[in-house]
């Protein structure tokens, strides 16, 4: 039996930013407990349709929110994220919540106890709503998970489409108004890809900007946690607040900036609508006074060799070889097949791959002596149908290209942000599925990537969100 649309409360962030919601807390116009209750009600109604969350704890969440309200009433202010409800990807450990790593294999011990990232969010006063679905062990870009379930992309109520992975549930939760923001992780695109396919914003941080303890160690070399949010304004607030940096930087001007417009392999295999939106946003940048130069980076193709050598070896190492061999056949076939590649990598090949990764970091940094940022489509395609993307499906091989444009950023040791651009297409029926623009900046220039995206958002407008009432 479907719920009545009238029973679904409005998203608490409708028409406002996280910063503005926080101001309402401080002005006593609404309480954290009231907002948290609304999110939990939306989750109860929508999650059976969308499957964004694998676990929620309403009782504990409301107790925490009530405690935040008491702190507000005592004059305690923990910062701009105080009282803001957040969703956590289920490869991150949270005290008193189970960790499955998206797997039927018992692996919580590999993730370990709650780490510094979650502890920091708690210290800032965030309210943790629950754990979101992920691709098994975060090893996959489509968002599909055979055993734990695949979240439904909220932009199509009729067809189950790829949510993108591996932070699938985190992106679906944010796009659907089931969390104010979410935490994802990005080893080869796992924050940017689901952000792109769900029409929201995802920031891939520079390695070591955010801690990875308490997170399943898919690849200690490449793993990077990052925020997934509705818009760039919220992303900036989350990133800067977490880092304890000053919020009042002067807005960046796109006029006079030089962008490297990435060509092959980043423009190979593009959906026509993705190509069209990419060309339109480049023309918009030129109108704003930016310089656009086409750029080919042949080293980007090395991802095909380096990624399986590094990530495959490191996931096998995380388990230990004997435990891995014992459990690999219990994994989702796509995950298992990718992970098994690590068994065939010699120690020499692994060391050489790590060495080349560091060389590519140096090579990539040199591009930024000329370019303020590099740009490309985040994903080469829009969200594909899940049924056609499974093993044996007619679009399975194409679905594996979901990380084609994001993996090089990890291999090069850079940072990047995905910003929605599908609204640039003139589609009267508003049927266009989300498309993302990837803005790539040099190592440790995360703030610059965010500021460039913010300048674009201020010019183009905030991203649209899907009408999730259609699922009821």
LONU-241820 format. One record per residue (C-alpha): residue number from 1; residue in one letter; x negated, y, z negated. Coordinates in pm, whole numbers, padded with zeros to 5 digits. Layout:
<atoms>
@resi->NUM resn->A X->X Y->Y Z->Z
...
</atoms>
This chain:
<atoms>
@resi->1 resn->X X->00000 Y->00000 Z->00000
@resi->2 resn->X X->-00145 Y->00335 Z->00105
@resi->3 resn->X X->-00166 Y->00631 Z->-00130
@resi->4 resn->X X->00031 Y->00946 Z->-00062
@resi->5 resn->X X->-00178 Y->01237 Z->00065
@resi->6 resn->X X->-00029 Y->01446 Z->-00216
@resi->7 resn->X X->-00201 Y->01226 Z->-00473
@resi->8 resn->X X->-00548 Y->01320 Z->-00347
@resi->9 resn->X X->-00678 Y->01628 Z->-00531
@resi->10 resn->X X->-00877 Y->01883 Z->-00336
@resi->11 resn->X X->-01253 Y->01850 Z->-00322
@resi->12 resn->X X->-01379 Y->02076 Z->-00605
@resi->13 resn->X X->-01634 Y->02230 Z->-00367
@resi->14 resn->X X->-01374 Y->02332 Z->-00106
@resi->15 resn->X X->-01465 Y->02682 Z->00008
@resi->16 resn->X X->-01758 Y->02723 Z->-00230
@resi->17 resn->X X->-02120 Y->02630 Z->-00291
@resi->18 resn->X X->-02266 Y->02441 Z->-00584
@resi->19 resn->X X->-02397 Y->02772 Z->-00715
@resi->20 resn->X X->-02047 Y->02922 Z->-00708
@resi->21 resn->X X->-01903 Y->02617 Z->-00884
@resi->22 resn->X X->-02167 Y->02659 Z->-01153
@resi->23 resn->X X->-02063 Y->03022 Z->-01196
@resi->24 resn->X X->-01705 Y->02906 Z->-01257
@resi->25 resn->X X->-01835 Y->02682 Z->-01535
@resi->26 resn->X X->-02017 Y->02973 Z->-01693
@resi->27 resn->X X->-01716 Y->03206 Z->-01657
@resi->28 resn->X X->-01497 Y->02940 Z->-01824
@resi->29 resn->X X->-01266 Y->02927 Z->-01520
@resi->30 resn->X X->-01295 Y->02548 Z->-01505
@resi->31 resn->X X->-01468 Y->02284 Z->-01715
@resi->32 resn->X X->-01720 Y->02025 Z->-01613
@resi->33 resn->X X->-01486 Y->01756 Z->-01747
@resi->34 resn->X X->-01203 Y->01881 Z->-01523
@resi->35 resn->X X->-01426 Y->01879 Z->-01215
@resi->36 resn->X X->-01570 Y->01537 Z->-01300
@resi->37 resn->X X->-01217 Y->01401 Z->-01349
@resi->38 resn->X X->-01122 Y->01528 Z->-01003
@resi->39 resn->X X->-01419 Y->01352 Z->-00845
@resi->40 resn->X X->-01335 Y->01027 Z->-01020
@resi->41 resn->X X->-00975 Y->01050 Z->-00904
@resi->42 resn->X X->-01089 Y->01110 Z->-00546
@resi->43 resn->X X->-01322 Y->00810 Z->-00580
@resi->44 resn->X X->-01040 Y->00588 Z->-00710
@resi->45 resn->X X->-00823 Y->00683 Z->-00411
@resi->46 resn->X X->-01076 Y->00697 Z->-00128
@resi->47 resn->X X->-01351 Y->00451 Z->-00221
@resi->48 resn->X X->-01135 Y->00144 Z->-00141
@resi->49 resn->X X->-01122 Y->00279 Z->00217
@resi->50 resn->X X->-01474 Y->00423 Z->00250
@resi->51 resn->X X->-01684 Y->00198 Z->00023
@resi->52 resn->X X->-01932 Y->00474 Z->-00058
@resi->53 resn->X X->-01985 Y->00357 Z->-00417
@resi->54 resn->X X->-02088 Y->00012 Z->-00532
@resi->55 resn->X X->-02051 Y->00109 Z->-00901
@resi->56 resn->X X->-01895 Y->00394 Z->-01098
@resi->57 resn->X X->-01867 Y->00456 Z->-01471
@resi->58 resn->X X->-01575 Y->00692 Z->-01530
@resi->59 resn->X X->-01569 Y->00652 Z->-01908
@resi->60 resn->X X->-01936 Y->00735 Z->-01954
@resi->61 resn->X X->-01923 Y->01009 Z->-01691
@resi->62 resn->X X->-01639 Y->01189 Z->-01866
@resi->63 resn->X X->-01812 Y->01160 Z->-02203
@resi->64 resn->X X->-02123 Y->01314 Z->-02047
@resi->65 resn->X X->-01917 Y->01592 Z->-01883
@resi->66 resn->X X->-01748 Y->01668 Z->-02215
@resi->67 resn->X X->-02093 Y->01698 Z->-02372
@resi->68 resn->X X->-02198 Y->01942 Z->-02099
@resi->69 resn->X X->-01892 Y->02156 Z->-02175
@resi->70 resn->X X->-01985 Y->02162 Z->-02543
@resi->71 resn->X X->-02335 Y->02280 Z->-02450
@resi->72 resn->X X->-02185 Y->02557 Z->-02235
@resi->73 resn->X X->-01965 Y->02662 Z->-02524
@resi->74 resn->X X->-02273 Y->02680 Z->-02749
@resi->75 resn->X X->-02449 Y->02910 Z->-02504
@resi->76 resn->X X->-02688 Y->02644 Z->-02373
@resi->77 resn->X X->-02769 Y->02679 Z->-02003
@resi->78 resn->X X->-02982 Y->02409 Z->-01843
@resi->79 resn->X X->-02992 Y->02577 Z->-01503
@resi->80 resn->X X->-02795 Y->02596 Z->-01177
@resi->81 resn->X X->-02725 Y->02220 Z->-01157
@resi->82 resn->X X->-02576 Y->02199 Z->-01508
@resi->83 resn->X X->-02242 Y->02020 Z->-01489
@resi->84 resn->X X->-02274 Y->01927 Z->-01120
@resi->85 resn->X X->-02164 Y->01567 Z->-01044
@resi->86 resn->X X->-02413 Y->01361 Z->-00844
@resi->87 resn->X X->-02421 Y->01016 Z->-00683
@resi->88 resn->X X->-02735 Y->00801 Z->-00699
@resi->89 resn->X X->-02848 Y->00551 Z->-00434
@resi->90 resn->X X->-02844 Y->00196 Z->-00564
@resi->91 resn->X X->-03217 Y->00141 Z->-00530
@resi->92 resn->X X->-03269 Y->00392 Z->-00812
@resi->93 resn->X X->-03246 Y->00273 Z->-01169
@resi->94 resn->X X->-03001 Y->00455 Z->-01399
@resi->95 resn->X X->-02973 Y->00360 Z->-01766
@resi->96 resn->X X->-02656 Y->00160 Z->-01844
@resi->97 resn->X X->-02581 Y->00106 Z->-01475
@resi->98 resn->X X->-02662 Y->-00207 Z->-01273
@resi->99 resn->X X->-02916 Y->-00195 Z->-00990
@resi->100 resn->X X->-02860 Y->-00437 Z->-00702
@resi->101 resn->X X->-03085 Y->-00278 Z->-00436
@resi->102 resn->X X->-02802 Y->-00362 Z->-00195
@resi->103 resn->X X->-02883 Y->-00732 Z->-00228
@resi->104 resn->X X->-02735 Y->-01053 Z->-00361
@resi->105 resn->X X->-03087 Y->-01138 Z->-00479
@resi->106 resn->X X->-03160 Y->-01048 Z->-00840
@resi->107 resn->X X->-03428 Y->-00781 Z->-00804
@resi->108 resn->X X->-03360 Y->-00517 Z->-01070
@resi->109 resn->X X->-03693 Y->-00598 Z->-01236
@resi->110 resn->X X->-03873 Y->-00481 Z->-00920
@resi->111 resn->X X->-03702 Y->-00143 Z->-00944
@resi->112 resn->X X->-03791 Y->-00112 Z->-01310
@resi->113 resn->X X->-03649 Y->00121 Z->-01576
@resi->114 resn->X X->-03496 Y->00461 Z->-01513
@resi->115 resn->X X->-03757 Y->00685 Z->-01354
@resi->116 resn->X X->-03853 Y->01049 Z->-01372
@resi->117 resn->X X->-03627 Y->01160 Z->-01086
@resi->118 resn->X X->-03307 Y->01049 Z->-01261
@resi->119 resn->X X->-03437 Y->01167 Z->-01598
@resi->120 resn->X X->-03503 Y->01509 Z->-01447
@resi->121 resn->X X->-03149 Y->01531 Z->-01304
@resi->122 resn->X X->-03009 Y->01444 Z->-01645
@resi->123 resn->X X->-03227 Y->01706 Z->-01813
@resi->124 resn->X X->-03086 Y->01963 Z->-01570
@resi->125 resn->X X->-02735 Y->01870 Z->-01685
@resi->126 resn->X X->-02617 Y->01675 Z->-01380
@resi->127 resn->X X->-02332 Y->01429 Z->-01435
@resi->128 resn->X X->-02401 Y->01091 Z->-01274
@resi->129 resn->X X->-02084 Y->00950 Z->-01119
@resi->130 resn->X X->-02223 Y->00615 Z->-01010
@resi->131 resn->X X->-02439 Y->00420 Z->-00767
@resi->132 resn->X X->-02389 Y->00431 Z->-00391
@resi->133 resn->X X->-02415 Y->00154 Z->-00133
@resi->134 resn->X X->-02744 Y->00106 Z->00049
@resi->135 resn->X X->-02889 Y->-00112 Z->00319
@resi->136 resn->X X->-03051 Y->-00411 Z->00148
@resi->137 resn->X X->-03379 Y->-00301 Z->-00011
@resi->138 resn->X X->-03342 Y->00026 Z->00186
@resi->139 resn->X X->-03486 Y->-00147 Z->00492
@resi->140 resn->X X->-03259 Y->-00040 Z->00777
@resi->141 resn->X X->-03136 Y->00267 Z->00962
@resi->142 resn->X X->-02786 Y->00162 Z->01069
@resi->143 resn->X X->-02626 Y->00148 Z->00725
@resi->144 resn->X X->-02500 Y->-00207 Z->00781
@resi->145 resn->X X->-02509 Y->-00452 Z->00492
@resi->146 resn->X X->-02377 Y->-00802 Z->00554
@resi->147 resn->X X->-02337 Y->-00911 Z->00191
@resi->148 resn->X X->-02268 Y->-00595 Z->-00013
@resi->149 resn->X X->-02058 Y->-00422 Z->00250
@resi->150 resn->X X->-02100 Y->-00133 Z->00491
@resi->151 resn->X X->-01954 Y->00209 Z->00404
@resi->152 resn->X X->-01719 Y->00355 Z->00659
@resi->153 resn->X X->-01822 Y->00668 Z->00845
@resi->154 resn->X X->-01553 Y->00921 Z->00741
@resi->155 resn->X X->-01538 Y->01084 Z->01086
@resi->156 resn->X X->-01331 Y->00802 Z->01236
@resi->157 resn->X X->-01035 Y->00662 Z->01045
@resi->158 resn->X X->-00952 Y->00412 Z->01322
@resi->159 resn->X X->-01290 Y->00253 Z->01403
@resi->160 resn->X X->-01550 Y->00137 Z->01152
@resi->161 resn->X X->-01858 Y->00328 Z->01265
@resi->162 resn->X X->-02217 Y->00323 Z->01141
@resi->163 resn->X X->-02271 Y->00541 Z->00835
@resi->164 resn->X X->-02645 Y->00542 Z->00899
@resi->165 resn->X X->-02897 Y->00407 Z->00656
@resi->166 resn->X X->-03039 Y->00326 Z->00441
@resi->167 resn->X X->-02879 Y->00590 Z->00215
@resi->168 resn->X X->-02540 Y->00504 Z->00363
@resi->169 resn->X X->-02314 Y->00540 Z->00061
@resi->170 resn->X X->-02484 Y->00858 Z->-00055
@resi->171 resn->X X->-02409 Y->01034 Z->00275
@resi->172 resn->X X->-02051 Y->00902 Z->00296
@resi->173 resn->X X->-01987 Y->01015 Z->-00064
@resi->174 resn->X X->-02104 Y->01369 Z->00006
@resi->175 resn->X X->-01927 Y->01403 Z->00343
@resi->176 resn->X X->-01604 Y->01273 Z->00189
@resi->177 resn->X X->-01605 Y->01495 Z->-00117
@resi->178 resn->X X->-01677 Y->01209 Z->-00358
@resi->179 resn->X X->-01982 Y->01383 Z->-00508
@resi->180 resn->X X->-02117 Y->01735 Z->-00509
@resi->181 resn->X X->-02448 Y->01600 Z->-00381
@resi->182 resn->X X->-02633 Y->01271 Z->-00373
@resi->183 resn->X X->-02980 Y->01128 Z->-00400
@resi->184 resn->X X->-03117 Y->00920 Z->-00115
@resi->185 resn->X X->-03459 Y->00788 Z->-00022
@resi->186 resn->X X->-03642 Y->00819 Z->00307
@resi->187 resn->X X->-03912 Y->00574 Z->00418
@resi->188 resn->X X->-03845 Y->00594 Z->00792
@resi->189 resn->X X->-03545 Y->00826 Z->00811
@resi->190 resn->X X->-03309 Y->00697 Z->00545
@resi->191 resn->X X->-03202 Y->01042 Z->00423
@resi->192 resn->X X->-03195 Y->01219 Z->00760
@resi->193 resn->X X->-03020 Y->00946 Z->00962
@resi->194 resn->X X->-02707 Y->00910 Z->00744
@resi->195 resn->X X->-02697 Y->01289 Z->00700
@resi->196 resn->X X->-02700 Y->01327 Z->01079
@resi->197 resn->X X->-02434 Y->01062 Z->01145
@resi->198 resn->X X->-02206 Y->01200 Z->00872
@resi->199 resn->X X->-02237 Y->01567 Z->00966
@resi->200 resn->X X->-02413 Y->01692 Z->00654
@resi->201 resn->X X->-02765 Y->01795 Z->00546
@resi->202 resn->X X->-03048 Y->01567 Z->00439
@resi->203 resn->X X->-03398 Y->01666 Z->00330
@resi->204 resn->X X->-03695 Y->01431 Z->00372
@resi->205 resn->X X->-03945 Y->01561 Z->00121
@resi->206 resn->X X->-04321 Y->01548 Z->00152
@resi->207 resn->X X->-04469 Y->01242 Z->-00014
@resi->208 resn->X X->-04521 Y->01299 Z->-00389
@resi->209 resn->X X->-04308 Y->01614 Z->-00409
@resi->210 resn->X X->-04050 Y->01401 Z->-00593
@resi->211 resn->X X->-04143 Y->01096 Z->-00803
@resi->212 resn->X X->-04070 Y->00738 Z->-00696
@resi->213 resn->X X->-04097 Y->00549 Z->-01026
@resi->214 resn->X X->-03769 Y->00376 Z->-01106
@resi->215 resn->X X->-03701 Y->00334 Z->-00733
@resi->216 resn->X X->-03736 Y->00004 Z->-00546
@resi->217 resn->X X->-04087 Y->00013 Z->-00395
@resi->218 resn->X X->-04005 Y->-00059 Z->-00032
@resi->219 resn->X X->-04323 Y->00123 Z->00073
@resi->220 resn->X X->-04530 Y->00309 Z->-00185
@resi->221 resn->X X->-04717 Y->00462 Z->00109
@resi->222 resn->X X->-04411 Y->00614 Z->00278
@resi->223 resn->X X->-04121 Y->00627 Z->00027
@resi->224 resn->X X->-03985 Y->00976 Z->-00036
@resi->225 resn->X X->-03667 Y->01057 Z->-00234
@resi->226 resn->X X->-03457 Y->01354 Z->-00128
@resi->227 resn->X X->-03122 Y->01529 Z->-00164
@resi->228 resn->X X->-02817 Y->01486 Z->00059
@resi->229 resn->X X->-02576 Y->01779 Z->00046
@resi->230 resn->X X->-02285 Y->01942 Z->00228
@resi->231 resn->X X->-02482 Y->02240 Z->00351
@resi->232 resn->X X->-02826 Y->02400 Z->00346
@resi->233 resn->X X->-02738 Y->02649 Z->00072
@resi->234 resn->X X->-02669 Y->02361 Z->-00165
@resi->235 resn->X X->-02979 Y->02176 Z->-00046
@resi->236 resn->X X->-03196 Y->02477 Z->-00124
@resi->237 resn->X X->-03043 Y->02513 Z->-00469
@resi->238 resn->X X->-03091 Y->02142 Z->-00549
@resi->239 resn->X X->-03450 Y->02127 Z->-00424
@resi->240 resn->X X->-03564 Y->02450 Z->-00586
@resi->241 resn->X X->-03389 Y->02382 Z->-00915
@resi->242 resn->X X->-03535 Y->02034 Z->-00937
@resi->243 resn->X X->-03882 Y->02176 Z->-00867
@resi->244 resn->X X->-03836 Y->02466 Z->-01107
@resi->245 resn->X X->-03914 Y->02723 Z->-00837
@resi->246 resn->X X->-03782 Y->03078 Z->-00809
@resi->247 resn->X X->-03456 Y->03105 Z->-00618
@resi->248 resn->X X->-03480 Y->03457 Z->-00473
@resi->249 resn->X X->-03712 Y->03409 Z->-00174
@resi->250 resn->X X->-03653 Y->03654 Z->00108
@resi->251 resn->X X->-03453 Y->03499 Z->00395
@resi->252 resn->X X->-03676 Y->03373 Z->00672
@resi->253 resn->X X->-03647 Y->03537 Z->01014
@resi->254 resn->X X->-03630 Y->03314 Z->01319
@resi->255 resn->X X->-03721 Y->03609 Z->01541
@resi->256 resn->X X->-04083 Y->03563 Z->01647
@resi->257 resn->X X->-04113 Y->03205 Z->01526
@resi->258 resn->X X->-04255 Y->02944 Z->01760
@resi->259 resn->X X->-04095 Y->02600 Z->01775
@resi->260 resn->X X->-04233 Y->02289 Z->01938
@resi->261 resn->X X->-03944 Y->02133 Z->02128
@resi->262 resn->X X->-04027 Y->01764 Z->02113
@resi->263 resn->X X->-03991 Y->01575 Z->02437
@resi->264 resn->X X->-04059 Y->01202 Z->02500
@resi->265 resn->X X->-04030 Y->00980 Z->02307
@resi->266 resn->X X->-03792 Y->01198 Z->02104
@resi->267 resn->X X->-03569 Y->01269 Z->02404
@resi->268 resn->X X->-03564 Y->00914 Z->02539
@resi->269 resn->X X->-03231 Y->00730 Z->02526
@resi->270 resn->X X->-03024 Y->01030 Z->02413
@resi->271 resn->X X->-02646 Y->01013 Z->02414
@resi->272 resn->X X->-02518 Y->01280 Z->02659
@resi->273 resn->X X->-02352 Y->01476 Z->02377
@resi->274 resn->X X->-02667 Y->01464 Z->02168
@resi->275 resn->X X->-02872 Y->01598 Z->02458
@resi->276 resn->X X->-02616 Y->01872 Z->02523
@resi->277 resn->X X->-02605 Y->01986 Z->02160
@resi->278 resn->X X->-02987 Y->01983 Z->02145
@resi->279 resn->X X->-03016 Y->02206 Z->02452
@resi->280 resn->X X->-02750 Y->02445 Z->02318
@resi->281 resn->X X->-02920 Y->02489 Z->01981
@resi->282 resn->X X->-03254 Y->02551 Z->02155
@resi->283 resn->X X->-03092 Y->02823 Z->02365
@resi->284 resn->X X->-02944 Y->02973 Z->02047
@resi->285 resn->X X->-03291 Y->02987 Z->01893
@resi->286 resn->X X->-03421 Y->03170 Z->02200
@resi->287 resn->X X->-03135 Y->03423 Z->02173
@resi->288 resn->X X->-03237 Y->03480 Z->01812
@resi->289 resn->X X->-03587 Y->03574 Z->01931
@resi->290 resn->X X->-03766 Y->03246 Z->01870
@resi->291 resn->X X->-04020 Y->03105 Z->02113
@resi->292 resn->X X->-03959 Y->02749 Z->02234
@resi->293 resn->X X->-04237 Y->02543 Z->02387
@resi->294 resn->X X->-04194 Y->02187 Z->02505
@resi->295 resn->X X->-04428 Y->01943 Z->02334
@resi->296 resn->X X->-04522 Y->01580 Z->02386
@resi->297 resn->X X->-04684 Y->01396 Z->02094
@resi->298 resn->X X->-04800 Y->01059 Z->02230
@resi->299 resn->X X->-04906 Y->00940 Z->01883
@resi->300 resn->X X->-04536 Y->00924 Z->01788
@resi->301 resn->X X->-04522 Y->00593 Z->01973
@resi->302 resn->X X->-04761 Y->00442 Z->01720
@resi->303 resn->X X->-04470 Y->00406 Z->01478
@resi->304 resn->X X->-04385 Y->00077 Z->01650
@resi->305 resn->X X->-04710 Y->-00075 Z->01523
@resi->306 resn->X X->-04777 Y->00115 Z->01201
@resi->307 resn->X X->-04434 Y->00100 Z->01043
@resi->308 resn->X X->-04396 Y->-00281 Z->01034
@resi->309 resn->X X->-04760 Y->-00325 Z->00936
@resi->310 resn->X X->-04733 Y->-00089 Z->00638
@resi->311 resn->X X->-04372 Y->-00138 Z->00526
@resi->312 resn->X X->-04363 Y->-00511 Z->00600
@resi->313 resn->X X->-04678 Y->-00571 Z->00398
@resi->314 resn->X X->-04565 Y->-00356 Z->00108
@resi->315 resn->X X->-04219 Y->-00510 Z->00066
@resi->316 resn->X X->-04377 Y->-00857 Z->00060
@resi->317 resn->X X->-04622 Y->-00724 Z->-00198
@resi->318 resn->X X->-04337 Y->-00580 Z->-00407
@resi->319 resn->X X->-04186 Y->-00927 Z->-00440
@resi->320 resn->X X->-04506 Y->-01125 Z->-00447
@resi->321 resn->X X->-04556 Y->-01365 Z->-00159
@resi->322 resn->X X->-04412 Y->-01677 Z->-00322
@resi->323 resn->X X->-04102 Y->-01500 Z->-00454
@resi->324 resn->X X->-04051 Y->-01331 Z->-00118
@resi->325 resn->X X->-04070 Y->-01658 Z->00078
@resi->326 resn->X X->-03831 Y->-01819 Z->-00169
@resi->327 resn->X X->-03571 Y->-01543 Z->-00125
@resi->328 resn->X X->-03608 Y->-01409 Z->00229
@resi->329 resn->X X->-03349 Y->-01644 Z->00379
@resi->330 resn->X X->-03093 Y->-01508 Z->00130
@resi->331 resn->X X->-03136 Y->-01159 Z->00272
@resi->332 resn->X X->-02921 Y->-00991 Z->00534
@resi->333 resn->X X->-03063 Y->-01135 Z->00861
@resi->334 resn->X X->-03161 Y->-00792 Z->00992
@resi->335 resn->X X->-03340 Y->-00702 Z->00669
@resi->336 resn->X X->-03500 Y->-01044 Z->00640
@resi->337 resn->X X->-03629 Y->-01046 Z->00996
@resi->338 resn->X X->-03786 Y->-00703 Z->00955
@resi->339 resn->X X->-03937 Y->-00784 Z->00617
@resi->340 resn->X X->-04083 Y->-01116 Z->00738
@resi->341 resn->X X->-04306 Y->-00925 Z->00978
@resi->342 resn->X X->-04518 Y->-00845 Z->00675
@resi->343 resn->X X->-04612 Y->-01210 Z->00637
@resi->344 resn->X X->-04800 Y->-01195 Z->00967
@resi->345 resn->X X->-05004 Y->-00886 Z->00884
@resi->346 resn->X X->-05363 Y->-00958 Z->00782
@resi->347 resn->X X->-05535 Y->-00755 Z->00511
@resi->348 resn->X X->-05756 Y->-00607 Z->00783
@resi->349 resn->X X->-05454 Y->-00498 Z->00989
@resi->350 resn->X X->-05288 Y->-00345 Z->00682
@resi->351 resn->X X->-05598 Y->-00147 Z->00588
@resi->352 resn->X X->-05641 Y->-00030 Z->00948
@resi->353 resn->X X->-05275 Y->00079 Z->00960
@resi->354 resn->X X->-05317 Y->00277 Z->00636
@resi->355 resn->X X->-05633 Y->00434 Z->00773
@resi->356 resn->X X->-05456 Y->00533 Z->01095
@resi->357 resn->X X->-05167 Y->00676 Z->00893
@resi->358 resn->X X->-05411 Y->00915 Z->00723
@resi->359 resn->X X->-05569 Y->01004 Z->01059
@resi->360 resn->X X->-05225 Y->01084 Z->01200
@resi->361 resn->X X->-05157 Y->01312 Z->00903
@resi->362 resn->X X->-05465 Y->01516 Z->01003
@resi->363 resn->X X->-05365 Y->01515 Z->01371
@resi->364 resn->X X->-05009 Y->01625 Z->01292
@resi->365 resn->X X->-05119 Y->01909 Z->01067
@resi->366 resn->X X->-05310 Y->02066 Z->01357
@resi->367 resn->X X->-04985 Y->02121 Z->01549
@resi->368 resn->X X->-04870 Y->02362 Z->01281
@resi->369 resn->X X->-05154 Y->02603 Z->01348
@resi->370 resn->X X->-04955 Y->02686 Z->01662
@resi->371 resn->X X->-04597 Y->02598 Z->01574
@resi->372 resn->X X->-04389 Y->02710 Z->01277
@resi->373 resn->X X->-04186 Y->02392 Z->01309
@resi->374 resn->X X->-04113 Y->02106 Z->01544
@resi->375 resn->X X->-03756 Y->02021 Z->01646
@resi->376 resn->X X->-03580 Y->01718 Z->01791
@resi->377 resn->X X->-03245 Y->01543 Z->01771
@resi->378 resn->X X->-03234 Y->01358 Z->01437
@resi->379 resn->X X->-03084 Y->01048 Z->01595
@resi->380 resn->X X->-03068 Y->00964 Z->01963
@resi->381 resn->X X->-02707 Y->00852 Z->01929
@resi->382 resn->X X->-02384 Y->00935 Z->01752
@resi->383 resn->X X->-02231 Y->00682 Z->01513
@resi->384 resn->X X->-02189 Y->00348 Z->01692
@resi->385 resn->X X->-01917 Y->00094 Z->01622
@resi->386 resn->X X->-02019 Y->-00144 Z->01345
@resi->387 resn->X X->-01875 Y->-00455 Z->01511
@resi->388 resn->X X->-02080 Y->-00388 Z->01824
@resi->389 resn->X X->-02396 Y->-00310 Z->01626
@resi->390 resn->X X->-02432 Y->-00639 Z->01442
@resi->391 resn->X X->-02666 Y->-00915 Z->01559
@resi->392 resn->X X->-02535 Y->-01041 Z->01893
@resi->393 resn->X X->-02324 Y->-00729 Z->01946
@resi->394 resn->X X->-02346 Y->-00542 Z->02274
@resi->395 resn->X X->-02489 Y->-00234 Z->02099
@resi->396 resn->X X->-02718 Y->-00411 Z->01852
@resi->397 resn->X X->-03040 Y->-00321 Z->02035
@resi->398 resn->X X->-02928 Y->00041 Z->02070
@resi->399 resn->X X->-02837 Y->00060 Z->01702
@resi->400 resn->X X->-03198 Y->-00024 Z->01617
@resi->401 resn->X X->-03300 Y->00308 Z->01778
@resi->402 resn->X X->-03135 Y->00497 Z->01491
@resi->403 resn->X X->-03477 Y->00562 Z->01335
@resi->404 resn->X X->-03663 Y->00628 Z->01661
@resi->405 resn->X X->-03691 Y->01003 Z->01599
@resi->406 resn->X X->-03732 Y->00996 Z->01222
@resi->407 resn->X X->-04003 Y->00734 Z->01165
@resi->408 resn->X X->-04281 Y->00946 Z->01318
@resi->409 resn->X X->-04224 Y->01214 Z->01051
@resi->410 resn->X X->-04300 Y->00958 Z->00779
@resi->411 resn->X X->-04597 Y->00815 Z->00969
@resi->412 resn->X X->-04734 Y->01169 Z->01016
@resi->413 resn->X X->-04684 Y->01254 Z->00645
@resi->414 resn->X X->-04461 Y->01553 Z->00721
@resi->415 resn->X X->-04135 Y->01685 Z->00579
@resi->416 resn->X X->-03810 Y->01734 Z->00767
@resi->417 resn->X X->-03447 Y->01829 Z->00735
@resi->418 resn->X X->-03143 Y->01725 Z->00937
@resi->419 resn->X X->-02890 Y->01999 Z->01010
@resi->420 resn->X X->-02551 Y->01937 Z->01180
@resi->421 resn->X X->-02509 Y->02085 Z->01529
@resi->422 resn->X X->-02209 Y->01899 Z->01675
@resi->423 resn->X X->-01990 Y->02206 Z->01623
@resi->424 resn->X X->-02184 Y->02373 Z->01907
@resi->425 resn->X X->-02008 Y->02150 Z->02159
@resi->426 resn->X X->-01693 Y->02301 Z->02305
@resi->427 resn->X X->-01452 Y->02020 Z->02225
@resi->428 resn->X X->-01093 Y->02139 Z->02202
@resi->429 resn->X X->-00974 Y->01813 Z->02045
@resi->430 resn->X X->-01245 Y->01829 Z->01775
@resi->431 resn->X X->-01322 Y->01463 Z->01845
@resi->432 resn->X X->-01699 Y->01500 Z->01862
@resi->433 resn->X X->-01881 Y->01277 Z->01617
@resi->434 resn->X X->-02164 Y->01436 Z->01416
@resi->435 resn->X X->-02501 Y->01519 Z->01569
@resi->436 resn->X X->-02809 Y->01634 Z->01378
@resi->437 resn->X X->-03099 Y->01863 Z->01457
@resi->438 resn->X X->-03426 Y->01756 Z->01296
@resi->439 resn->X X->-03647 Y->02043 Z->01181
@resi->440 resn->X X->-03998 Y->01922 Z->01097
@resi->441 resn->X X->-04257 Y->02119 Z->00902
@resi->442 resn->X X->-04610 Y->02054 Z->00787
@resi->443 resn->X X->-04702 Y->01861 Z->00477
@resi->444 resn->X X->-04582 Y->02039 Z->00159
@resi->445 resn->X X->-04391 Y->02301 Z->00358
@resi->446 resn->X X->-04056 Y->02161 Z->00246
@resi->447 resn->X X->-03935 Y->02505 Z->00139
@resi->448 resn->X X->-04007 Y->02642 Z->00486
@resi->449 resn->X X->-03807 Y->02364 Z->00653
@resi->450 resn->X X->-03514 Y->02443 Z->00423
@resi->451 resn->X X->-03540 Y->02817 Z->00492
@resi->452 resn->X X->-03542 Y->02763 Z->00870
@resi->453 resn->X X->-03234 Y->02543 Z->00841
@resi->454 resn->X X->-03070 Y->02802 Z->00617
@resi->455 resn->X X->-03134 Y->03076 Z->00873
@resi->456 resn->X X->-02967 Y->02858 Z->01135
@resi->457 resn->X X->-02675 Y->02787 Z->00903
@resi->458 resn->X X->-02628 Y->03158 Z->00833
@resi->459 resn->X X->-02616 Y->03218 Z->01210
@resi->460 resn->X X->-02414 Y->02917 Z->01324
@resi->461 resn->X X->-02192 Y->02872 Z->01019
@resi->462 resn->X X->-02166 Y->02596 Z->00762
@resi->463 resn->X X->-02102 Y->02240 Z->00881
@resi->464 resn->X X->-01747 Y->02117 Z->00915
@resi->465 resn->X X->-01645 Y->01822 Z->00702
@resi->466 resn->X X->-01423 Y->01531 Z->00805
@resi->467 resn->X X->-01053 Y->01514 Z->00716
@resi->468 resn->X X->-01056 Y->01218 Z->00481
@resi->469 resn->X X->-00683 Y->01244 Z->00413
@resi->470 resn->X X->-00644 Y->01048 Z->00739
@resi->471 resn->X X->-00767 Y->00739 Z->00557
@resi->472 resn->X X->-00467 Y->00740 Z->00322
</atoms>
